[in-house]
Amino acid sequence: MPRARGMSAAVHTPAYGEVDLTTCDREPIHIPGAIQPHGVLLALDDEQRAVMVSANVESMLGVAPTAAIGRTLAELVGPGLAIAITDGVESATLRGGEVEIRQHRSGDRQIVEIEPVSTVGQMRLTYKSTRGAMARLAQAPSVADLGAQLAVEVRALLGFDRVMVYRFDEEWNGEVIAEERRDGLNSFLGLHYPASDIPAQARRLYTVNWTRLIADIGYTPVPLHPVFDPGTNAPLDLSHATLRSVSPIHIEYLSHMFVTASMSISLVVDGELWGLVACHHYSGPHRPSHDARSAAEFLGQVASQLAGDRERADGRERTLAAQAVLGRIAARTSTSPESPLVSIMDDPELLSLVDATGAVLSYDGVVTVRGDVDLDAAQLQLIATALEDPASYATSTDHLAALVPALAGASSAAGVLRIGSDSDRWLLWFRPEQERVVDWGGDPTNKQLAAEEGPHVRLSPRRSFEKWRQVVRGRSTPWAPWKLEVADALGKHLIGLLLSRSRDQLAMAESIQRSVVADDPPRFDGIELAARYQPASTFQLGGDWWDAFPLSDGRIVFVVGDVAGHGVSAASAMTQVRTALRAYLFEGHDPATCLDKLDLLMAGLIDQRVATAVLAVLDPTTGRVELASAGHPPPLVITRGAADVVDLPVRPLLGVGLGEAETVTLDLPPGAALLLYTDGLVERRGVDMDERTDRLRALAADTYADSDLQSWVDRLIELHADDGDDDTTVLALRLS
């Protein structure tokens, strides 16, 4: 039975005082000062002497808690078992009985937990059963199917009456997306639970320790002796302890659900808590074996990886579809004789690009509206100002009334996406309210309602878990991350088109070049990347650029290019060339075809403008690189003591409308670097370019080492790129 309501919380958590719902989100649940009674805990110093023990140590080890302090592990459990524990055993015989052992470090202490072997859930994961369970999970075609199969596998392992797979949303509310239960239990599938049911510090602990078992919620906690570590005078951190006593608030919460035993398994995707496998038992205590719990934890880790893979695959597909729409819009606006502002707002796919129903462009006081927008100019500016963020070019909300309360009820719009970096230059997309019905497992406002009744009312976990239906109004469908990315890309494309026509062209050109030619390269798993852009000493900006981004199949693209000339027009052309080349690559063309298409585009669309470019597509799993060049200096492959020129068939300059590129394949040797650069690194007036290239090769080979790649690039430019009249761009990559 659960503890009586009058029982002090200090029984469960002697290391800290009473808590209720007003303070439970700050409860230090990782340092309760007590454990559950189905095992014993020893905290040892570096000499393996007991510093702290659980008060029930006599029942299993035959030594009173006071007498146990100061004794060695061998004196407490016997020399043979002490050696076995030191060797990392997980099961052994203690005084004629089988026990299960877990150990970890907590600060300066070695923590040893000993439990009698349980007869529940004795299934062991053999190679065959492991492979079968993993195969069944891997075959699930969707996240929902994966959750359903995971619930089946975990219940088969652990034997709980109910197993639920519980997924968090962006506000940490949870939804039961899958369930497996014994006959006769009502279903919780599809129910939502508020974020307050699992406080923030509990979620953090779930990320640190992937499993938590309460074998009997009616347990009498066993305090540690002493409660505070004599070496630190602080409670012992039990974050990783399987026997850790749990919050009395949580015990009461479970008792209201008539749960008698529970277990949870964390689902962690990309280092963040994604969901939980929640196991409930209703027919008395339930303690699965250590092997069964370990097997279930392993399946939770497998499912976490699979869930992340499924979501990333779905995201890539949606991103590719959005990129295709963006490519069509970019092509139409680039070729239109109209002002870019007019052509963007008249484009037939402007709204469908981000699944919006209306759009508004404001540029230097001129406001253009398309689609369904029922707000006046002052209201629109109010929204744009509220969404403005100096740190982010694209921002959004799916709850406009919460962002701008003054507009609540004033418009049918509920969601807004904004791009723009200036207060009077922005583009807004609008979405209408998307009313939805949410079924909660009990009234989610319980905590707030209790608080409103005053301090005389005892605040305790909610008692009702009956289905509570809520109609959510005032929100649009959320803006997916790829929608913000594609809107951001469209905005930068529009800025590029406007460069040559803006009244402050130079300031805008410098701004867009800084946003396109980033100071720091992106990070890719398994690849070390270094880049540097150095403008010519006599100009503020030019047409150089570098780019690095992933394709949907896992390959990584690296580009270095140079649009002829300097100033606003060169920077403007550079942004268009860079955007178009990205679009061709996202369409799936090989490097040579991309350069040929770019040549035709420049010849027809960009007046009297030529460019060079070298393009490399790397498969990081094999080290294979596909290369193509158009009028560009050849890349170098650098190893310690050698720098070899990559012999590429070079097609004519981009923008002349002649010639065809060829793709060359090479395997990048382990430890070697591929160096791409513009002619600003090797070309000087009155100096033979071949001599400069040979000097670059010698310097690259002599200075190359296994140390930091960025430092090597910076050193190379410092030694070789003396003052010149052209920009210099260098990009180097190496497989880690």
N, C-alpha and C positions, 0 to 999 in steps of 0.2 A: 504494500500500500504506500502511496506517497506520504511525505511527512505532513504532520498536522500544521495548519496555518499558523498556530501560535509558536511553533518551533523557531528558534532564533536562526537567522542565516549564518551566524558564526559557527554553527555546527558543521555546515558544509564548507565554509570558507573562514577558518579561524585567523587567517593572515590579514583580513580586512573586515570592515564593519558591515552593518545592515545596508541593503540596497532595495530600491523599488523602481518602478518604471520611470521615475524622473531622473534616476542616476544610472540605470542599467547600461546606458550607452557608454558610460565611463568606468564600468566595473572591471577591475584588473583580473580577469578570469584566468590569466596564465600563472598567477601566483596565489592559489587558494590556500596553501598551507595544509592541504589534506588530500587523501586519495580515496578511491572506491575500495571496498573491503575484499574484493575477490583476488587480491594479490598483495605482495609486500614490496616496499621500495627502500633501497639503500642509496645514500649519497656518500660517495667515497672521496677522500683527498688523493693527492698524487702518490701517496704511499699505500693506497688501497685500504685506508682505515676509515671506519664509519664515522662520519661527521653528523649525519642526520639519518634517522630511520623512521619508518611508519610505526605507529603505536601498536599495530597488530603483529609485529615481528616475532613475538614469542610463539604465536600459534603455528607458524611455519618453521621457524628456525630454532625454537626452544630457548631463546635468550630474551630476557626482559629488555625493554627499550633502553632503560638507563644503563644496564650492563652492556648493551651492544655498542654504545658510543665508545670510540677509541679502539675497538677490536678490528683486526684485519679481516678482509674478505675470507681468507682461508680459515680463520677462527670461527667465522659465522656460518659458513656453508661447507666447510671441509676442504682439505688441500686439493683433492681431485677435481671437485666441481669448480673451485676457484681458478685452477689452471684452465679448465674448459671454458669458463666465462671469459678469461683473458684471451683465449684463442677465438672467441666470437661464436660459441655454440648458441643455438636457439632452443634446444630442448635437451634435457638431461634427467637423471634420477637424483632425487633429494630425499634422504631418509626413507627409502623404499617406495617413494611415489614419483610419478613422472611430472615434470614441471616444464613450463615454457619460459624462456628468458629473453628479455629485450634490454638493450643498453644504449646509452647515448651520452653526450657531453652537455652539461648545462653550466656555462661559465667555467669555473675552475674545478667543477665537480664531475665525477663519473657517476652516472645514474644507472642503477641496475634494478630492473623490475622482474619479479618472479611470480608466476601464476601457476596454480595447478592445471594440468592438462584438462581441457574441456572435452566432454563426449559429444558436444553438438557441432555439427558441420565439420566432420573429420575428412572431408574430401581434400585430396592433395592434387595440385596441378601437375600432372605428368606432362611429358613433352606432347603426347598425343592429345590430351584434353586441352592443354594450352593452345596448341595449334588449332584445334577445332573451335574453341571459344573465340580466338582472335579472327579466324576466318569468318565466323558467323557475324561478328561485329563489322569486319571490313566489307562484307557484302551488302550492308545496309545502304540503300541508295540516297537517303536523306538524313538530316539530323534527327527528325522525328522517328524514323525507322531505327536509327542507331540507338536512341534513347529507349525505345521499346525493347530492343534485343538486349541492351545492357540490364534493364530491369529483370528480364527473364534469367539471365546468367547469374546476377548477383543473388536473386532469391534462391536459385538452385544451390548456390554455394553456402549461403548463410542461414536459410530456413526461417527468416522473419515472416510474420503474417502479411506484411505489406512492404513493398519496395517501390519507391517513387523516384523518378528522375526529375529534378527541379532545376529550372533555368532562370537566371537573373536577367532583368532588363537593365537599361542604362541608369535607372533610378534605384536599383537594387531591390525592386519588388520581384517576387519569384512566381513562376508559373509551373504547375505540374504538367510536363510534356509527355510523360510516359508513366505507366503504372503496372505492376504485377501484384496480385493479392489473392489470398485464400478465399474460397467460396463463402458467401454470407456477409462479406464486408461491402459497405457502400463505396462507390468510386469517388476518388479525389481528382481524377483526370480532368485537366482543363481549368482547375481552380487556381486562383491567384492569391498570394499572401504578401502582406505589406512589408516594406523594408525594415520596419521597426521590430518584426518578429526575430530577425537575426541582426543584432547590433554590429556596428562597424568593427569593433575589436574582435568579435567572434568571427567575422569574415576574414580578418587578417590572420587569425589563428588557424582557420581552415586552409589558408594558403601555405602556412608553415608546416602543419601536421595534417596529412591527407585523410586520416581516419580518426574517429572518436566513437567509443563504445560506452553506453550506460547499460550495464548488464541487468540492473534492477533499480528502477527509479525510486523504490522505497528503501534504498540502502541507507545505512548509518555510516556517515563519513568517518574515516580514520585519520586523525591529525598526525602531522609529522612531529617527531620529537628530536630536537626542539622545533618549534614552529619557525623560528628565524635562524638562518645560517650563522653560527657563531663567528665565522670568519668575516662576514660582511654585515651582520646584524640586519639583514634584509631577507624577505621571503625567497624560497627557492623557485626559480623559473621552471615551471613544468610544461612549457609549451609543447615539448616533444614527448611527454609522458603519456602512455596509453591508460594509466590508472588515474590520471588527474581527476579530482573531484570537480563537479560542474556547478554552474551557478544555480542557486536556489530558485531564482526567477525562471530558469529554463526547466527545472524539475516541476515547478508548479504549472508551467505552460503545458508540459507533456501530460501531467495528471488530468488537466482539463480535457485533454483529448482521449483519456482512458488508456493511454499508452503505458505499458509496464516495463518495456525495455526498448532501447533504440540504438541505432548506429548510423553514422554518416560517413560518406566517402566523397572527398572533394573532386571536382572536375575543374581543372586549371588549364586555360588556353593562353599561350603566349605570356605566361607569368602572372595572369590575372584570374581570379576566381570567376569561373564561367557558370558553374552550377553545383549541385550536390546530388548524390544518391542518398536519399533519406529512407532509412529502414525502421519500421515500427512493429512492435509485438504487443499483443493485447491479452495474452493468456498466461502471464506470469513472467518471472525472470528468464533471460535468454542470453547465453554467453557462447557465441561461436568460438571455435578453436582458433588459436593463433595462426595456424596454417590457412584456415578458411578465410580469416580476415586479411591475411597477406595476399591471398589469391584474389580476393575481391578488390583490394587496393591496386593490384597489378592491372586488373581489367579496367578499373577507373582511369589509370594512367593511359592505357591503350585507347580507351574511348575518348579521353581528352585530346590526344593527338589526332584521332580520326575526326572529331568534331571540328577542330581547327582547320584540318585539311578540307573538309566539306565546305566550311564557310568561306575559306580563301578561294576555293574553286568557283563557288557561286559568285563571289565578288569579282573574280577575274572575268567571268562571262558577262556580267553586267557592265563592267568597265569597258570591255571591248565593244559592246553594243553602243555605249555612250560615245566612245572614241570615234566610231564610224560616223555617227551623227555629227560630231564635232568636225570631222574631216570634210564632210559635205558642206557644212556651213562656212568653214574656213575657205574652201575653194570658191564658193559663190561670192562671198564678200570680197575676196581678193580680186576677182575678175569684174566686179560690178563697177560701172562708171559713176555710180552714185557715191555720195559720202558714205564712209563706213558706218556712221551712226544711222543713216537711213537704211542702208542695206541690212544691217543687223536686225533692226526693229521690224523690217518687212520680210525677213526670212521665214519661210513656211515651217521651219523646224525649230524656231526659237523657243517655243513653249514646250514642245515634246522633248527637247534636249534634257530638261530637268523635271519633266512630268508636272508642269505648272499649267494654270488656267489663265493667268494674266501676267503682264510684264510692264514695267515702267522704267524708262531711261531718263535721267536728269544729267544735262551737260551744260555747264555755264548758264544755268537759269532756264534753259529750254527743256520742257518736259514732254516726253512722247509716251503715249499709252497704247498698249495692244492687249486684246483679250478682255477678260472680265476683271475690272478694277473699279471699285465703288468708293474711292477715297479721294479727297481733294489734295491740292498741292501742299498745304500746310501739314496735313496728316501724313502724307508720304514722306516729307522731310523729317517729321518726328520719328517715323519708323527707321529711316535711313540713319539718323543720328544715333538712335538706340542700338542699332546693329553695328555701328562703326567700331572697328578694333584695329589700332595701329599695328598690332602684331600679326594680323591675319587679313589677307586680301579678300577671302570668301568667308562669310559668316551666315548663320541661319538660326531660325527658331521655328518650332512647330506649335508654339503656344503664344500667339501674338498678344493676347489679353494679359498674360503674365508679364511679358516684356514691356508693354506700354499699357498700363491699366486704364489710362484716359481714353483708350480706343475700344474698351470692352463694349461689345454690342453695336459698335459704330460701323462694322463692315462684315461682309460674309467671309472675308479672308481670315484664316487662322494660322497659316504658315507663311514665312517669308524667307527668301534666300537673297543675300546681297553680295555683289562684287563691287570693288572700287576702293581707292586709297585716299580720295579727297572728299571733303564734306559736300561739295556741290557737283561731283561727278560720280555717279553710281548707277547701277542697274539692279532693279529689284524684280524677282519672280514671286508670284503669289500662288498659294494653294488654298482651297476652301476647307471648311470644317469637315472632318471625317468622324462622324458620330460612331462610337463603338460600344458594345456591351461587354463588361468585364464581370465574370463571376468570381467573387472572393470567397475564401474559406473563412467566413466570419466577417464582421464589420471592421474594415481597416481603420476606422476612425476611433476605435476603442480607447486608445491612449489619450487622444485629445478630448474626448467626451468626459473621461474620468477626471482629467485635469481641470476641466471647467466647473466641476461640482465642488471644488474647494479642498483645502488641506485636511478637513475632517474625514474625507473619503479615502480609504486605503487603496493605494494604487497597486494593482496586481495584474498579471497577464490576463488577457481576455478569456472568458469562459465559453463563449459561443463559437462554434466552428460550423454552424449551419451555413448553407450557401447564401451569400449576400450579394445581390445583383446591383451593379452600378452602371449607369449610363454615362460614359465619358464624353463631355462636350467641350467645344472651344479649342480643340486641337486638330491639326492636320496630320496626314501621314508624315512620319519623320523623314528628314532629308538624309539619305544614305551618304556615306563618305564619298563614294565615287561621283555623286551629283555635285558635291562641292568642288571636287577635283576638276571635273569637266567644265564647270562654270568658271573656275579660276583660269583654266587654260583658254577658254573663249575670251575672257577679259584681257588676258595678256596678248592674245592675237589681235583683239580690237585696238589695244594701245599701240601695237606695232603699226597697224594701218593708219592710225591717226598721227603718227610721229611727224610726217612731212607736212601736215596740214594744221597743226596746232599752233596757237599763238605763243606758246612757251615750249617750242619744239626741243630745244637743247636740254632743258631740265627734264622733260619727259623721256628723252632718249637716254640720258644718263641713268634715270630711274629704271627704265625697262632693261637696260643692259646689266645693271646691278642685280636685277631679279632673275635674268636669264643666265648670266655668267656668274654663278654663285662663287662666294669666297671659299667655301668648304665643299669637297665632293661628298656625294651620298655614300651610305654604307651598304655593302652587300656581303652576305655570308660567304666566307671562304675567299674573299678578294680584298687585297690591299690596294687602295686607289689614292693617287695624289694628283693634284691639279693646281695650276697657277696661271692667272691672266695678268699680264703686265702691259699697260697701255704705252703707246709711244710717248716719248718725252715732250713732243711738240703738239700733241693733241689730247683732248680729254676723253675721247671715245672713238671707236672704230667698228670694223665689221668682224673681228675675231669672235669665235665662240667655241665652247666645248659642251658636250652633253653626255650624260650617262643615265640609263634607265633600263628596267627589266621588261622583257616580253612575256607574254602569257605562258609560253612553254618553258620558262625558267632561264632562257639565255639572257645575257646582258649586252646591251648596245653601248658602244663608246664612239663618239664622234668628235673630230676636231675640224673646224672649217674657218674660212676667211673670205668674207665678202669684200670686194675691192673698194678702196676709198676710206674716207674718214668722215666723221661728223654725223649729223642727223640722218641723212639719207642712207648712209651705210648701215647704221644701227637699225634703222627701220627695215631695210631689206634683210638684214641678218635675222631679225625676229620672224619674218615671214618664211625665210628659207628653213630655219630651224623647225618651225611649226609644221611646214609641209613635209619635211623629211621624217619627222616623228609619225605623221599620219600614214605615210607610205610604209613605214616599218610596222606599224600596228596593223596594217592591212595584210601583212604576212609576206611581203616581197623580199627577195634576197638582196644583199647589199648592192650588187651591180645594177639590178633593175631599179632600185630606189634612186640611185644617182642618175640613171637615164631619165626617169620620170621628172626628177628635180631639174635637170637640164632643160627639158621641154617646157616645164612650168616657167622657169626664169626667162627663157627666150621669148615666151609669149606674154608674160605678165609684168615683168620688172624691167622697166625701160633702161637700156644702156647700162646694165649691171651684170657683172660676172663674178664668179666665186670659185674657190677650190674647196675640196673636202676629202677627208679620208675617213672611212667607216669600218669599224671592227665589231663583229658579233661573236661573243665568247660563250661557249658552253662550259660553265664552271665545273661540271661533273667530269668532263673529259680533258679539259684544257685545249680543246680544238677552237681555233679562231678563223672566222671567215672575214676576208679583207677585200675592200675595193677602194679605188682612188680616182679622183677627177682633178687633174692638174695640180696635185698636192705633193709636197716633199715626202719621200718614202719613210715609212716607219723604221724604227730600229728595235732589234731584239738584243737586250743587254744581259750579259752574264758577267760574273767577276772576271775581269781581265780581257773581255772581248765585247765588241759592239758590232753586230752584223746588220747590214741594210736588207730590208725585206724587198725583194725584187717583185714589184707590182706592175702589171700592164696599166699604164696611166692613160685614161681617156682625156680628151681636150677639156678645157675649162667648162664649168657649168654656166649656162646662159648663152652659148653659141649655137645650140641646136644641132650639133654634129657629133658623130662618134658613138661608140658603145663601150661601156665599162665591162670588165671581167672580174669575177670573184675568184680569189686565191685562198686556199686553205693551208693553214700551218698549225702545228701542235706546239703550244708554248711549253718549253721545258720547265721542269720543277725548279723554282728559285730564280727563274729568269723574269725580266720585266719587259713589257712592250711599251715603247715610247712613241707617242704621237705628238706632233708639234706643227706650228705654222711657220711660214718662211721668215717671219720676223726674228726667229732664232738663228738663222743661218745666212740671211741675205743682207749684204752691206754694199753701198755704192763704192765702185772702184775695187772691190775685192772679189776674187773668183769664188763662186758659190761652192764648187767642189772642194776647194781648200777649206772653206768654212765648215762644210759637212764633215770632212776628214778630222778637223780639229774637234768638232762636237763628238765624233765617235771615240776619239782618243780620251777626251775628258770624261765621257760617260763610262768608258771601260775602267779608267783609272780610279774614279771616285765611287764606283758602284760597290755596295756591300749589302749584307743582310740586315742592316739597321733600318731605321724609319725611312719609308719611301718618300714621304713629303719633304723631309730634310734633305734628301738626296736631290730631289727636283729643284728645291730652292737653291742649293749649292751649285747645281749645274747652270742655272740661269745666272747666278751671281758671277760665275767664272767666265761664261761664254757670251751672254747677251749684254754686251756693252752698249752704250747709248746708240740707238738707231732711230730711224724715222718711221718705223712700223710697229704695230702692236705685236706682242709675243704671247702665244698660248702654248702651254705644255700639259699633256695628260699622260700619266704613267700608271700601269696596272700590273699586279703580280698576284698569282695564286698563293693564298696563305698556306 
